[in-house]
Amino acid sequence: MDRDRQLRDHLVGVLRGGNAHMPFAEAVAQFPEAQINTQPPRVDYTFWHLLEHLRLTQADILAYLTQADYQAPAWPRDYWPARDTRATKHEWDESVAAFQRDLEAIIGIVADDGTDLLRTVPSNDEHTVLREVLIVADHNAYHIGELGILRQVTKAWSRQHSAE
């Protein structure tokens, strides 16, 4: 296997989770509907706020990777839902699906042999595709781990998962 393909495969593995990181699908699997809007102790946001932050941030970086006319959203306002926002199960499921779609789009960019990972993004000649992909991987790993730990703290895991 050539080095370029090896790098792409490693990046895809990190983006999908596993190895040292909990995969997104595991972190949100069988999430108890009654706890979607729960605010864990000593945390300023709910589980849904955290999920939305993951989705919004990843969607922003996907736009940054692909749009020449990219305009950055306002930080932090546009990267988190309003504190008083509550979600329904349907909205939770839509956020999960959108996160997964955008992740697969980013993975598609990485896996495409036609993508020069060291090429700059369309709207900024100082940031490369590789840099942005690593930011997505890093940000997702951090907050997906946080989601898993907060599920443990609030006993939002099934008995089977807790025993593992």
C-alpha positions as CSV (number, residue, x, y, z in Angstrom):
1,M,0.0,0.0,0.0
2,D,1.4,3.4,-0.9
3,R,1.9,6.1,1.7
4,D,-0.9,8.3,0.4
5,R,-3.5,5.5,0.7
6,Q,-2.1,4.6,4.1
7,L,-2.6,8.2,5.3
8,R,-6.1,8.4,4.0
9,D,-7.0,5.1,5.6
10,H,-5.6,6.3,8.9
11,L,-7.6,9.5,8.7
12,V,-10.8,7.7,7.9
13,G,-10.2,5.4,10.9
14,V,-9.7,8.4,13.2
15,L,-12.8,10.1,11.8
16,R,-15.0,7.1,12.3
17,G,-13.8,6.5,15.8
18,G,-12.5,3.3,17.3
19,N,-9.0,2.6,18.3
20,A,-8.5,5.1,21.1
21,H,-11.8,6.9,20.5
22,M,-15.5,6.0,21.1
23,P,-17.3,6.0,17.8
24,F,-20.2,8.5,17.5
25,A,-22.7,5.8,16.8
26,E,-21.9,4.1,20.1
27,A,-22.0,7.4,22.0
28,V,-25.6,8.1,20.8
29,A,-26.9,4.5,20.6
30,Q,-30.1,3.8,22.5
31,F,-30.0,7.2,24.1
32,P,-32.9,7.5,26.6
33,E,-35.5,9.9,25.2
34,A,-36.2,11.1,28.7
35,Q,-32.6,12.4,29.1
36,I,-32.2,14.3,25.8
37,N,-32.8,17.6,27.6
38,T,-31.0,16.6,30.8
39,Q,-28.3,19.0,32.0
40,P,-25.7,16.9,33.7
41,P,-24.3,18.1,37.1
42,R,-21.9,21.1,36.8
43,V,-22.4,21.3,33.0
44,D,-23.9,24.4,31.4
45,Y,-25.7,22.5,28.6
46,T,-27.9,19.5,27.9
47,F,-27.1,16.3,26.0
48,W,-29.0,17.7,23.0
49,H,-27.0,21.0,23.2
50,L,-23.8,18.9,23.1
51,L,-25.0,16.9,20.1
52,E,-26.0,20.0,18.3
53,H,-22.6,21.6,19.0
54,L,-21.0,18.6,17.4
55,R,-23.3,18.8,14.4
56,L,-23.0,22.5,14.0
57,T,-19.2,22.6,14.3
58,Q,-18.7,19.7,11.9
59,A,-21.1,21.2,9.4
60,D,-19.2,24.4,9.6
61,I,-15.9,22.8,8.8
62,L,-17.5,20.8,5.9
63,A,-18.6,24.1,4.5
64,Y,-15.1,25.6,5.1
65,L,-13.7,22.6,3.2
66,T,-16.0,23.0,0.2
67,Q,-17.2,26.6,-0.3
68,A,-15.1,29.3,-1.9
69,D,-17.6,31.9,-0.5
70,Y,-17.5,30.5,3.1
71,Q,-18.4,33.0,5.8
72,A,-17.6,32.0,9.4
73,P,-20.6,31.8,11.8
74,A,-20.4,33.9,14.9
75,W,-18.5,32.2,17.8
76,P,-19.8,30.9,20.1
77,R,-23.4,31.9,19.4
78,D,-23.8,30.0,16.1
79,Y,-21.9,26.9,17.3
80,W,-24.3,26.1,20.2
81,P,-28.1,26.2,20.4
82,A,-29.6,28.7,22.9
83,R,-29.4,27.5,26.5
84,D,-33.1,27.4,26.9
85,T,-33.7,25.3,23.7
86,R,-35.2,21.9,24.2
87,A,-35.4,19.1,21.6
88,T,-37.8,16.4,20.8
89,K,-36.8,12.9,20.0
90,H,-37.4,13.7,16.4
91,E,-35.0,16.6,16.5
92,W,-32.5,14.5,18.3
93,D,-32.7,11.8,15.6
94,E,-32.4,14.5,12.9
95,S,-29.3,15.9,14.5
96,V,-27.7,12.4,14.7
97,A,-28.5,11.7,11.1
98,A,-27.2,15.1,9.9
99,F,-24.0,14.6,11.9
100,Q,-23.5,11.2,10.3
101,R,-24.2,12.5,6.8
102,D,-21.7,15.4,7.2
103,L,-19.1,13.0,8.7
104,E,-19.5,10.7,5.7
105,A,-19.1,13.7,3.3
106,I,-15.8,14.6,5.0
107,I,-14.7,11.0,4.9
108,G,-15.6,11.0,1.2
109,I,-13.3,14.0,0.7
110,V,-10.5,12.3,2.6
111,A,-10.9,8.9,0.8
112,D,-11.0,10.4,-2.7
113,D,-7.6,9.9,-4.3
114,G,-8.3,13.1,-6.3
115,T,-8.2,15.2,-3.1
116,D,-4.8,16.7,-2.4
117,L,-4.8,16.7,1.4
118,L,-2.2,19.4,1.4
119,R,-4.2,21.7,-0.9
120,T,-5.6,24.8,0.7
121,V,-9.3,25.2,1.4
122,P,-11.2,27.3,-1.2
123,S,-11.6,30.4,1.0
124,N,-8.3,30.5,2.8
125,D,-4.8,29.9,1.3
126,E,-3.3,29.3,4.8
127,H,-5.4,26.3,5.8
128,T,-5.1,22.9,4.2
129,V,-7.7,20.1,3.8
130,L,-5.5,17.9,6.1
131,R,-5.5,20.6,8.9
132,E,-9.3,20.9,8.8
133,V,-9.8,17.1,8.8
134,L,-7.5,16.8,11.8
135,I,-9.6,19.5,13.6
136,V,-12.8,17.6,12.9
137,A,-11.2,14.4,14.2
138,D,-9.9,16.2,17.3
139,H,-13.1,18.1,18.1
140,N,-15.3,15.1,17.5
141,A,-13.2,12.8,19.7
142,Y,-13.2,15.3,22.5
143,H,-16.9,15.9,22.6
144,I,-17.9,12.3,21.8
145,G,-15.8,11.2,24.8
146,E,-17.5,13.9,26.8
147,L,-20.9,12.6,25.7
148,G,-19.9,9.1,26.8
149,I,-18.6,10.2,30.2
150,L,-21.7,12.4,30.8
151,R,-23.9,9.4,30.0
152,Q,-22.0,7.4,32.6
153,V,-22.3,10.2,35.2
154,T,-26.1,10.5,34.7
155,K,-26.7,6.8,34.3
156,A,-27.9,7.2,30.8
157,W,-26.3,4.0,29.6
158,S,-28.2,0.7,29.5
159,R,-27.2,-1.9,32.1
160,Q,-25.5,-4.0,29.4
161,H,-23.2,-1.1,28.3
162,S,-22.4,-0.1,31.9
163,A,-21.1,-3.6,32.6
164,E,-18.7,-3.6,29.7
